[in-house]
Amino acid sequence: MKKNLLLSLIFGISIALFSCGGAETPESCAKKYCELHSKYESAATDEEKQKAKDAMNDYENELEKTHKGDEDFFKKFEEETDRICQAG
């Protein structure tokens, strides 16, 4: 039982790290950001809005750490975010 729980935990962490970690693109990160923003916009309560806003801030901080100094990435990320969020 503990082995299954440990494997599930490791698998979950691996997916979270890979979701926007090694083979990420500005487009994939923009898509994730727009999903988080959509959750913020559609939140029904102040508590849900705050949770969504915290998730967006955490994701922004993660991107800043991962791509520190990569101006090209952030320029493309901003362009893709505008395009994807407006289309959604």
C-alpha angles and dihedrals in degrees: 000000000000090000091056091048092050092048091049091050093049091047092050093049091048092053091048092051094045095046089081105356125086108001096030125141130199087250095053091048092047090051091053091046091051090051089053091047091050090054088052093050094048097044111128100203136040089245092055090047091052092049091050092046091050090051090051091049092048090051092049090051090049091052092048091052094045097046102030110164095006099125093169091057093050093046091053091042091055092048092048092045091054092048098044098041092049092049092049 
